[in-house]
Every structure is written in C-alpha cells, then in structure tokens.
Amino acid sequence: MLRVGLTGSIAVGKSFVASVLAELGCLVLDADMIAREVVAPNSLGLRAVVENFGVDVVRADGTLDRKRLGGVIFGDPDKRELLNAILHPLIVSAQDAQLDSLARAHPQGVAIVEAALMIESGGYRRFDKLIVVHCRPEIQLARLMNRNRITQTEAEARASAQMSQDEKRTYADYLIDSSLGIDETRRQIRDVYCALREDEKNLRDKETLTLV
C-alpha cells in the first residue's frame, strides 16, 4: 500500500482535495476524528493537556474546549510548540495503527493522511509521497476570513504563524494549486491520483523484486 501525506497551509483547500481523492478511490483517514480521539474525555492526551494548560481548557462535560485552548496558544509560539509536542506523538501513533490496518485489508491501496503541520513536525518523512496544496495568498486570506468570520488582520496573523506556502512547496512530490476554481483543481487532483496509482504499482513491483 502506498502511504501519502497531504498538507498545505491554512485555508488552501486541503479538505476539498482529500474529498476528491476519496471519490477517486483513495483510502482517506479522517484526521479531525483522530485528533479528537486522542483528547477524548479521560484520555491520556487530555490529561496531559490539562496538566500543562490548566483545567480551564476543559468544558463542564469533560470535553476539550478547543476554542479556549486556541486562545491560549495563539500568538505564543512556545505554548503552541508545547501542545504539538504533547499531541503529535499520540496522533502519529493512532494514524500509524490505522494505516497498518488498511495495509492489511487493502495491500494495493493508496492511503491519504491529511495534516496541516505535517512538514513542521517532520511527520511527512513517514510517507512514500507528499502532496502540498497551495493557492495565491490573497485567495487564502479571503477564504480564511469568510470561513472563520475574522478580519483581514486576524487572517494575516494566522497565516503568518505557519510555515510559508513557498517553503512548503519545496517539500512536495506533487503540487495542487487550488487558486483557479473547482474544475481546474479537480483536473489537477485527477492527474495526481493517476500518478499515485503508478507510484503504488512501482512500489509493489519493487517489493516483489526484493522478495525474489
């Protein structure tokens, strides 16, 4: 099974790309679900978050208050790095367990894992191929403002808190530019999918030769 990372900066269209890849037949892991599972009530992840950020980040029902936690780490790189250091190993472990299960069930499949901070964390190294989604900066800001209902200043601050799009693009095996609308983005996704199927076949052939 080919293991593929899918990443890109905030509000560039990663989720749309993942959904189209799923339509085409890829095995797409639900990154949001995994991220929520590792901080579920009474989990090791949530207890670690509380130990480091206090009980105020937990709602009365025992669930993590993501909005409050976001307010705590936003604009504070040290706290953001601390949170990533707590949660990233748990998320990676859960993802790898799901990937191993998928590999047993679908040995000729193409599995996709989407994560915004895949490059920054170094997690991209676990994958056979890396897709980076990007778009023009003005489109990114417009999408972010519309999606989160925030001002341009706030959108610029959130975008600038991440690795630049230009730098992320240098890590890519495949690039998808979502600037030109849905139809053009879909065309690029189909092209990448065809390339990934060929990559999977090549990987399988290589593994077969190794076993001979």
N, C-alpha and C positions, 0 to 999 in steps of 0.2 A: 504494500500500500504506500502511495505517495503522500507524504505529510507536508502540508503547505501552510505557511504563515500569511496572514492578511493583515496589513496595518496601514497607517496613514494618520495624519493629524486630525484634530477635532473638526467635525462638520464638513468632511470632504466627500462623504458618500460611502463609507466602508460597509455599512449595514445593507445598503442597496446592492452593492457588488456581491456581498455574501448571499443575499436572497436570490440573485440571478444565478450564481454558481450552484446553489441548491436546486433551482429549477432545472438546470442542465444536467444534474445527476451527481454533483459532489456531495460528500458527507460533511455537512457544516455543523460544527459544535456550537452550542448556544453559550457564548462567552458570558453574557449577562447572568444566565442561570448559574453557571459555575461560580461566578464572582459573588452571587448572593448565597449560594450554598456554603461557602467557606466562612461566612459571617452569620450563619443562621443562629437563632436563639440557642444558647447553651453550648455553642461550638467552641473549639479551641481558638479559632480565628477571632470570634467576637470577644472572648475573654482577654485575648492579647491586646485587642484594640482598646478595650476598657481600661486595662492596666496602664496603657500608655497615654490615653487621651481623656480618661475620666468617664464617669457614669452619665454625664450629660449628653453623650452621643448615643444613648440608648433610649428608645421610647418606652412608655409605660407598659406596652405589651411585650417587651423584651426584644424587639427587633432593632436593628441598627438604624439610627436616624442619619441617612446619607446626606441630607441637606445640611444638617448641623455639622457633621464631620467635614463636609466640603468647605463650610465656612471657616473651620478651624485650620485646615491645611492650605486653603487658597492664599497665595501670596507669601507663604512661608515654605521655602524650598526644603529646609531641614525637616519640618514635620511631614511634608509630602514624601520625602525620601524614607522617613521612618515608617510611614504607613505602607509604602511599597515593600520595604524590607520585611514587614510583618506578613503581608498578604500574598506577595508574589510567590514564595515557595509553596504555599498551600494551593494556590490556583494552578501552578505548574504541575504539581503532583496530581491534582484532580483531572487536569487536561490529559496528562500522560496516561492515566488509568483508562480514560475514555478512548484515547487513541489506540491503546493496546487492544482494548475490547473490539473496536471497529476493525483493526487489522486482522484479527482472528476471523471475524464474520465476513469481511469484505477484502480479501487479500489483493484484489485488483482495483480497489477503490482509490479515490482521490479525496483525502480528508482536509478540511479547511478549518483553521483556528484563527479567529479574529481577535485582535487586541491592539489597543491604541499605543501602548508603551512597549511593544514587543522589541523594538530596536534599543530603546533606552535601557531596558532591563537586561539585555543580552539574550532574551528568550528566543530570538529569531534563529539562533545557532542550532536549535533543536530540529529545525525543519529542513526538508530537502530543497524547497524552493520558497522564495519570498515575493509576495505581491505587495506593491505600495500603491495606494490610491492617493491621488492628489488633484488639486484644482487651482485656478487662479486665486490669489489672496483676497481680492475684492469679493469674489463669489463665496469663498469660505466665510468671510465676515458677515455677509448678507444672510447666509444660511444659518449661521450661529445666532445672529440677532433675532431672526424670525423664529427659530426653533426654541430658543431659551427665553425669548422676550426680554432681551437685555439691550443696553445701549451699545453704541459702537465702541466707546471707551472700554466698557467691560469685555466686549468681544475681543478687542485687540489685546487686552491683558491676558485673557485665557489662551488665545492663540500663541502669544509670545512666550507663555510659560512652558511651552513644549519645544522639542527639537524642531528646527525649521523644516519646512517641506523640502527645500532644496537638499538639505543634508540627508533626509530620509530617503530621497530618491536614489542616492548613491549606493544604497544597500540592496536595491531591488534586482531580482531576476526578471520580474515583469512589472511594467508600469501601466496604470489605468488612469487616464485623465478624464475626470467627471465634469469638466467645465462646459462641454459642448452639448449638453442635454441628454435626455434619457436614451433616445435612439442610438446616438453615437456611442454613449457609454456601454449600452448593451452590445454593440458591434465589437467593441474592444474586449469586453468580457468573454464573448464567444471565441474570439481569437485566442485569448489567454487559456480558455478552457481546452481548446484543441491542442495547444502546446503542452498543457499539463497532462493530457491523456497520452501524448507521445513521451513525455518525461516518465510517466508511470510505466509505460511499456519498456522503455530503455532501462529503467531501474530493475524491472522484473527480469529482463534478459541478462543484466549484469549479475544479479543474484543467482540465476540459473547457471551461468558460467562458473561462478565461484564455487558452486556445489559440485560441479562435474570434476 
